[in-house]
Amino acid sequence: MSADRKATSFLVLARDDIAAAKTLVKTFPRHAAFNLEQAAEKIIKAVLTKSGIVFGTGHHQLGRLVGLLPADHPWRQDLMALDKHTPAATAYRYPTPGGAIPAAPDPAQIEADIRELELLRPEVEEWCNET
């Protein structure tokens, strides 16, 4: 599969994850937060793919993924801000170390994060199409 096609696929799947988060935010905020983490990961992986950077499988620490970009990469700083979503990969989906159900994330914060990713994803898509 070409890098262009794979980057595009990551961005389409990210769009779907954002849409799922919008649907789930009021009723299942834990799942919405997880979908946003997944969207952020796919946006990052689209940039890595388009930049010709191999990241392998099993990499889900968003800051670590962004760290693969060169220091002067035009997306590095903006994408590093997405590391705040890394904990949502597991924090809301599993019991706490003490066995309790974790507190659900704040729906207002999730809605703000949705808006952020809804703006970022098409900007990354435009960059991928221009590069």
KELO-415470 format. One record per residue: residue number from 1; residue in three letters; x, y, z of N, C-alpha, C in turn. Coordinates in nm, 2 decimals, decimal comma, m for minus. Example, Ala and Ser with C-alpha at 12.3 -4.5 7.8 and 13.67 -1.06 7.14 Angstrom:
BEGIN
1 ALA 1,32 m0,57 0,78 1,23 m0,45 0,78 1,32 m0,33 0,78
2 SER 1,28 m0,22 0,71 1,37 m0,11 0,71 1,29 0,00 0,79
//
This chain:
BEGIN
1 MET 0,09 m0,12 0,00 0,00 0,00 0,00 0,09 0,12 0,00
2 SER 0,05 0,22 m0,08 0,13 0,34 m0,09 0,12 0,42 0,04
3 ALA 0,22 0,51 0,07 0,21 0,59 0,19 0,10 0,69 0,18
4 ASP 0,07 0,74 0,06 m0,04 0,83 0,04 m0,17 0,77 0,08
5 ARG m0,19 0,65 0,03 m0,32 0,58 0,05 m0,33 0,54 0,20
6 LYS m0,22 0,50 0,26 m0,23 0,46 0,40 m0,25 0,58 0,49
7 ALA m0,19 0,69 0,46 m0,21 0,82 0,54 m0,36 0,86 0,53
8 THR m0,41 0,85 0,41 m0,55 0,89 0,39 m0,64 0,79 0,47
9 SER m0,61 0,66 0,47 m0,69 0,57 0,54 m0,69 0,60 0,69
10 PHE m0,57 0,63 0,74 m0,56 0,67 0,89 m0,66 0,79 0,91
11 LEU m0,66 0,89 0,82 m0,74 1,01 0,85 m0,89 0,98 0,83
12 VAL m0,93 0,89 0,75 m1,07 0,85 0,73 m1,11 0,78 0,86
13 LEU m1,03 0,69 0,91 m1,06 0,62 1,03 m1,06 0,71 1,15
14 ALA m0,97 0,81 1,16 m0,98 0,91 1,26 m1,11 0,99 1,26
15 ARG m1,15 1,03 1,14 m1,28 1,10 1,13 m1,39 1,01 1,19
16 ASP m1,39 0,88 1,16 m1,49 0,79 1,22 m1,48 0,78 1,37
17 ASP m1,36 0,78 1,42 m1,34 0,78 1,57 m1,40 0,91 1,63
18 ILE m1,38 1,02 1,57 m1,43 1,15 1,62 m1,58 1,15 1,61
19 ALA m1,64 1,10 1,51 m1,79 1,09 1,50 m1,84 1,00 1,61
20 ALA m1,77 0,89 1,63 m1,82 0,80 1,74 m1,81 0,87 1,87
21 ALA m1,71 0,94 1,90 m1,70 1,02 2,02 m1,81 1,12 2,04
22 LYS m1,85 1,18 1,93 m1,96 1,28 1,94 m2,09 1,20 1,97
23 THR m2,11 1,09 1,92 m2,23 1,01 1,95 m2,23 0,96 2,10
24 LEU m2,11 0,93 2,15 m2,11 0,86 2,28 m2,09 0,96 2,40
25 VAL m2,05 1,08 2,37 m2,01 1,17 2,48 m2,11 1,19 2,59
26 LYS m2,24 1,20 2,56 m2,34 1,22 2,66 m2,37 1,09 2,74
27 THR m2,38 0,98 2,67 m2,42 0,86 2,74 m2,30 0,77 2,79
28 PHE m2,19 0,77 2,71 m2,08 0,68 2,75 m1,95 0,76 2,73
29 PRO m1,93 0,86 2,82 m1,81 0,94 2,81 m1,68 0,87 2,82
30 ARG m1,67 0,76 2,89 m1,55 0,68 2,89 m1,51 0,63 2,75
31 HIS m1,61 0,58 2,68 m1,59 0,53 2,54 m1,56 0,65 2,44
32 ALA m1,62 0,76 2,47 m1,59 0,88 2,38 m1,45 0,92 2,40
33 ALA m1,40 0,92 2,52 m1,26 0,96 2,55 m1,16 0,86 2,48
34 PHE m1,20 0,73 2,49 m1,11 0,63 2,42 m1,11 0,65 2,27
35 ASN m1,23 0,68 2,21 m1,24 0,71 2,07 m1,15 0,83 2,03
36 LEU m1,15 0,93 2,11 m1,07 1,05 2,08 m0,92 1,01 2,09
37 GLU m0,88 0,93 2,18 m0,74 0,88 2,19 m0,71 0,81 2,06
38 GLN m0,80 0,73 2,01 m0,78 0,65 1,89 m0,77 0,75 1,77
39 ALA m0,85 0,85 1,77 m0,85 0,95 1,66 m0,71 1,02 1,66
40 ALA m0,67 1,07 1,78 m0,54 1,14 1,79 m0,43 1,05 1,74
41 GLU m0,43 0,92 1,78 m0,33 0,83 1,74 m0,32 0,81 1,59
42 LYS m0,44 0,80 1,52 m0,44 0,79 1,38 m0,40 0,91 1,30
43 ILE m0,43 1,03 1,36 m0,38 1,15 1,30 m0,23 1,16 1,30
44 ILE m0,17 1,12 1,42 m0,03 1,12 1,43 0,03 1,02 1,33
45 LYS m0,03 0,90 1,32 0,02 0,80 1,24 0,01 0,84 1,09
46 ALA m0,09 0,92 1,05 m0,10 0,97 0,92 0,02 1,06 0,89
47 VAL 0,06 1,15 0,98 0,17 1,23 0,96 0,30 1,15 0,95
48 LEU 0,32 1,06 1,04 0,44 0,97 1,03 0,45 0,90 0,90
49 THR 0,33 0,84 0,86 0,33 0,77 0,73 0,37 0,86 0,62
50 LYS 0,31 0,97 0,61 0,33 1,07 0,50 0,48 1,12 0,50
51 SER 0,53 1,12 0,62 0,67 1,17 0,64 0,77 1,05 0,61
52 GLY 0,72 0,93 0,59 0,81 0,82 0,56 0,88 0,76 0,68
53 ILE 0,82 0,78 0,80 0,87 0,74 0,93 0,80 0,61 0,96
54 VAL 0,88 0,50 0,98 0,83 0,37 1,02 0,81 0,37 1,17
55 PHE 0,69 0,33 1,22 0,67 0,32 1,36 0,63 0,19 1,41
56 GLY 0,61 0,09 1,32 0,58 m0,05 1,36 0,44 m0,06 1,42
57 THR 0,42 m0,17 1,49 0,29 m0,19 1,56 0,32 m0,19 1,71
58 GLY 0,21 m0,18 1,78 0,21 m0,18 1,92 0,26 m0,05 1,99
59 HIS 0,26 0,06 1,91 0,30 0,19 1,96 0,17 0,27 1,99
60 HIS 0,14 0,29 2,11 0,02 0,37 2,14 0,04 0,48 2,23
61 GLN 0,17 0,50 2,27 0,20 0,62 2,35 0,22 0,74 2,26
62 LEU 0,12 0,83 2,26 0,12 0,93 2,16 0,24 1,02 2,16
63 GLY 0,29 1,06 2,27 0,41 1,14 2,28 0,53 1,07 2,22
64 ARG 0,54 0,94 2,25 0,65 0,86 2,19 0,64 0,86 2,04
65 LEU 0,52 0,84 1,99 0,50 0,84 1,84 0,54 0,98 1,78
66 VAL 0,50 1,08 1,84 0,53 1,22 1,79 0,68 1,24 1,80
67 GLY 0,74 1,18 1,90 0,89 1,20 1,92 0,97 1,14 1,81
68 LEU 0,91 1,05 1,72 0,98 1,00 1,61 0,99 1,10 1,50
69 LEU 0,91 1,21 1,50 0,93 1,32 1,40 1,05 1,40 1,43
70 PRO 1,12 1,45 1,33 1,24 1,53 1,35 1,19 1,66 1,43
71 ALA 1,29 1,71 1,50 1,26 1,83 1,59 1,20 1,95 1,51
72 ASP 1,24 1,96 1,38 1,20 2,07 1,30 1,08 2,04 1,21
73 HIS 1,01 1,92 1,23 0,90 1,89 1,15 0,78 1,98 1,18
74 PRO 0,71 2,03 1,07 0,61 2,13 1,09 0,49 2,09 1,18
75 TRP 0,47 1,96 1,20 0,36 1,91 1,28 0,40 1,87 1,42
76 ARG 0,53 1,87 1,45 0,57 1,81 1,58 0,51 1,88 1,70
77 GLN 0,51 2,01 1,71 0,46 2,08 1,82 0,31 2,06 1,84
78 ASP 0,24 2,07 1,73 0,09 2,06 1,74 0,05 1,92 1,78
79 LEU 0,12 1,82 1,72 0,09 1,68 1,75 0,13 1,64 1,89
80 MET 0,24 1,70 1,94 0,28 1,67 2,08 0,18 1,70 2,18
81 ALA 0,10 1,80 2,15 m0,01 1,84 2,24 m0,12 1,73 2,25
82 LEU m0,12 1,64 2,16 m0,22 1,53 2,16 m0,18 1,43 2,26
83 ASP m0,06 1,43 2,32 m0,02 1,33 2,42 m0,11 1,33 2,54
84 LYS m0,18 1,44 2,56 m0,28 1,45 2,67 m0,39 1,34 2,66
85 HIS m0,40 1,28 2,54 m0,51 1,18 2,52 m0,45 1,04 2,55
86 THR m0,32 1,02 2,57 m0,27 0,89 2,59 m0,33 0,81 2,70
87 PRO m0,36 0,87 2,82 m0,42 0,80 2,93 m0,55 0,74 2,90
88 ALA m0,63 0,80 2,81 m0,76 0,75 2,78 m0,76 0,62 2,71
89 ALA m0,65 0,57 2,66 m0,64 0,44 2,60 m0,68 0,33 2,71
90 THR m0,65 0,36 2,83 m0,67 0,26 2,94 m0,74 0,31 3,06
91 ALA m0,72 0,44 3,09 m0,77 0,49 3,22 m0,91 0,48 3,25
92 TYR m1,00 0,48 3,15 m1,14 0,48 3,18 m1,20 0,34 3,14
93 ARG m1,12 0,25 3,09 m1,17 0,13 3,04 m1,14 0,01 3,13
94 TYR m1,07 0,03 3,24 m1,03 m0,08 3,33 m1,05 m0,04 3,47
95 PRO m1,07 m0,13 3,56 m1,08 m0,09 3,71 m0,94 m0,03 3,75
96 THR m0,96 0,05 3,85 m0,84 0,11 3,91 m0,76 0,01 3,98
97 PRO m0,63 0,04 4,02 m0,55 m0,07 4,09 m0,62 m0,12 4,22
98 GLY m0,71 m0,04 4,28 m0,78 m0,08 4,40 m0,91 m0,15 4,36
99 GLY m0,94 m0,17 4,24 m1,06 m0,24 4,19 m1,18 m0,16 4,17
100 ALA m1,17 m0,03 4,19 m1,29 0,06 4,17 m1,31 0,09 4,02
101 ILE m1,43 0,13 3,99 m1,46 0,18 3,85 m1,41 0,32 3,85
102 PRO m1,33 0,35 3,75 m1,27 0,49 3,74 m1,38 0,59 3,72
103 ALA m1,36 0,71 3,77 m1,45 0,82 3,74 m1,45 0,85 3,59
104 ALA m1,57 0,88 3,55 m1,59 0,91 3,40 m1,52 1,05 3,37
105 PRO m1,47 1,07 3,25 m1,42 1,20 3,22 m1,53 1,30 3,21
106 ASP m1,49 1,43 3,21 m1,59 1,54 3,21 m1,64 1,55 3,06
107 PRO m1,77 1,54 3,04 m1,82 1,55 2,90 m1,79 1,68 2,84
108 ALA m1,78 1,79 2,92 m1,75 1,92 2,86 m1,61 1,92 2,80
109 GLN m1,52 1,86 2,87 m1,38 1,85 2,82 m1,37 1,76 2,70
110 ILE m1,45 1,65 2,70 m1,45 1,57 2,58 m1,51 1,65 2,46
111 GLU m1,61 1,73 2,48 m1,67 1,81 2,37 m1,56 1,91 2,32
112 ALA m1,49 1,97 2,41 m1,38 2,06 2,37 m1,27 1,98 2,29
113 ASP m1,24 1,86 2,33 m1,14 1,78 2,26 m1,19 1,74 2,12
114 ILE m1,32 1,71 2,12 m1,38 1,68 1,99 m1,36 1,80 1,89
115 ARG m1,40 1,91 1,94 m1,38 2,03 1,85 m1,24 2,05 1,80
116 GLU m1,14 2,03 1,90 m1,00 2,04 1,86 m0,96 1,94 1,75
117 LEU m1,00 1,82 1,77 m0,96 1,72 1,67 m1,04 1,74 1,54
118 GLU m1,16 1,79 1,55 m1,24 1,82 1,42 m1,17 1,93 1,34
119 LEU m1,10 2,02 1,40 m1,03 2,12 1,33 m0,89 2,07 1,28
120 LEU m0,82 1,99 1,37 m0,69 1,94 1,33 m0,69 1,84 1,22
121 ARG m0,78 1,75 1,22 m0,78 1,64 1,12 m0,78 1,69 0,98
122 PRO m0,87 1,78 0,94 m0,87 1,83 0,80 m0,74 1,91 0,77
123 GLU m0,69 1,98 0,87 m0,56 2,05 0,84 m0,45 1,95 0,81
124 VAL m0,44 1,84 0,88 m0,34 1,74 0,85 m0,37 1,68 0,72
125 GLU m0,50 1,65 0,69 m0,54 1,60 0,56 m0,49 1,69 0,44
126 GLU m0,51 1,82 0,46 m0,47 1,91 0,36 m0,32 1,91 0,34
127 TRP m0,24 1,90 0,45 m0,10 1,89 0,45 m0,06 1,76 0,37
128 CYS m0,12 1,65 0,41 m0,09 1,53 0,34 m0,11 1,53 0,19
129 ASN m0,21 1,60 0,15 m0,25 1,61 0,01 m0,15 1,70 m0,07
130 GLU m0,09 1,80 0,01 0,00 1,90 m0,06 0,14 1,85 m0,06
131 THR 0,18 1,75 0,03 0,32 1,71 0,04 0,35 1,60 m0,06
//
